[in-house]
Amino acid sequence: METVIILGAGQFGRGAARLLNQENMALLAFGDNNPALHQLTESERTEKGFPANVPVLPVDEALSLKPDYIIYRRDGPAAFRPA
């Protein structure tokens, strides 16, 4: 199974997570610069629409997980690239 992180835990990131084929891709974490999101409990993350058991980490920490792929939003369309 290949691994992925999503940079950005806002509406785009949560939407991208819902589109992942979970049979082939394991979502390791979201990376986000908002420290308030790093402190959310599992139930708070679920209430906000995050997948269960997927942490929201600082971007550098999420990147340190060394995923196979990184999904991120840039100016214009989203990008999906090998890590």
C-alpha positions as a Markdown table, in Angstrom:
| # | Residue | x | y | z |
|---|---|---|---|---|
| 1 | Met | 0.0 | 0.0 | 0.0 |
| 2 | Glu | 1.3 | 3.4 | -0.9 |
| 3 | Thr | 1.3 | 6.3 | 1.6 |
| 4 | Val | 0.2 | 9.9 | 1.3 |
| 5 | Ile | 0.1 | 13.1 | 3.3 |
| 6 | Ile | -2.2 | 16.1 | 2.5 |
| 7 | Leu | -0.7 | 19.5 | 3.1 |
| 8 | Gly | -3.5 | 21.8 | 4.2 |
| 9 | Ala | -6.2 | 20.7 | 6.6 |
| 10 | Gly | -8.9 | 23.1 | 5.4 |
| 11 | Gln | -11.8 | 22.4 | 3.1 |
| 12 | Phe | -9.5 | 21.3 | 0.3 |
| 13 | Gly | -7.6 | 18.9 | 2.4 |
| 14 | Arg | -10.6 | 17.3 | 4.0 |
| 15 | Gly | -12.2 | 17.0 | 0.5 |
| 16 | Ala | -9.1 | 15.4 | -1.0 |
| 17 | Ala | -9.0 | 12.9 | 1.9 |
| 18 | Arg | -12.6 | 11.7 | 1.1 |
| 19 | Leu | -11.5 | 11.1 | -2.5 |
| 20 | Leu | -8.6 | 8.8 | -1.7 |
| 21 | Asn | -9.0 | 5.1 | -2.6 |
| 22 | Gln | -8.3 | 3.7 | 0.9 |
| 23 | Glu | -7.7 | 0.2 | -0.5 |
| 24 | Asn | -4.6 | 1.5 | -2.3 |
| 25 | Met | -3.6 | 4.6 | -0.4 |
| 26 | Ala | -2.9 | 5.0 | 3.4 |
| 27 | Leu | -3.4 | 8.6 | 4.6 |
| 28 | Leu | -0.7 | 9.1 | 7.2 |
| 29 | Ala | -1.5 | 12.7 | 8.2 |
| 30 | Phe | -2.5 | 16.2 | 7.3 |
| 31 | Gly | 0.2 | 18.9 | 7.5 |
| 32 | Asp | -1.0 | 22.3 | 8.5 |
| 33 | Asn | 0.6 | 25.6 | 9.8 |
| 34 | Asn | -2.3 | 26.2 | 12.2 |
| 35 | Pro | -1.2 | 25.2 | 15.7 |
| 36 | Ala | -4.8 | 25.1 | 17.0 |
| 37 | Leu | -5.5 | 22.1 | 14.6 |
| 38 | His | -2.5 | 20.2 | 16.1 |
| 39 | Gln | -4.2 | 20.2 | 19.5 |
| 40 | Leu | -7.6 | 18.8 | 18.4 |
| 41 | Thr | -8.7 | 15.6 | 20.1 |
| 42 | Glu | -9.8 | 12.6 | 18.0 |
| 43 | Ser | -13.5 | 13.5 | 18.6 |
| 44 | Glu | -12.9 | 17.2 | 17.7 |
| 45 | Arg | -11.2 | 16.1 | 14.5 |
| 46 | Thr | -14.1 | 13.8 | 13.6 |
| 47 | Glu | -16.6 | 16.6 | 14.3 |
| 48 | Lys | -14.7 | 18.9 | 11.9 |
| 49 | Gly | -14.8 | 16.2 | 9.1 |
| 50 | Phe | -11.4 | 14.7 | 9.4 |
| 51 | Pro | -11.0 | 11.0 | 8.8 |
| 52 | Ala | -10.7 | 8.9 | 12.0 |
| 53 | Asn | -7.2 | 8.2 | 13.3 |
| 54 | Val | -5.5 | 10.7 | 11.0 |
| 55 | Pro | -3.5 | 13.4 | 12.9 |
| 56 | Val | -3.0 | 17.0 | 11.9 |
| 57 | Leu | 0.7 | 17.8 | 12.3 |
| 58 | Pro | 3.0 | 20.7 | 11.6 |
| 59 | Val | 4.0 | 20.6 | 8.0 |
| 60 | Asp | 7.6 | 19.6 | 8.7 |
| 61 | Glu | 6.5 | 16.8 | 11.0 |
| 62 | Ala | 4.1 | 15.5 | 8.3 |
| 63 | Leu | 6.8 | 15.6 | 5.7 |
| 64 | Ser | 9.2 | 13.7 | 8.0 |
| 65 | Leu | 6.8 | 10.7 | 7.7 |
| 66 | Lys | 8.3 | 10.2 | 4.2 |
| 67 | Pro | 5.1 | 9.4 | 2.4 |
| 68 | Asp | 5.1 | 8.0 | -1.1 |
| 69 | Tyr | 2.9 | 10.9 | -2.3 |
| 70 | Ile | 2.1 | 14.5 | -1.2 |
| 71 | Ile | -1.2 | 16.2 | -2.1 |
| 72 | Tyr | -1.2 | 19.9 | -1.8 |
| 73 | Arg | -3.0 | 22.9 | -3.2 |
| 74 | Arg | -1.2 | 25.6 | -5.1 |
| 75 | Asp | -2.4 | 28.6 | -7.1 |
| 76 | Gly | -4.6 | 26.9 | -9.6 |
| 77 | Pro | -5.3 | 23.2 | -9.6 |
| 78 | Ala | -4.3 | 20.8 | -6.9 |
| 79 | Ala | -1.1 | 18.8 | -7.2 |
| 80 | Phe | -0.5 | 15.2 | -6.6 |
| 81 | Arg | 3.1 | 14.3 | -6.8 |
| 82 | Pro | 5.6 | 11.6 | -5.6 |
| 83 | Ala | 7.3 | 12.7 | -2.4 |
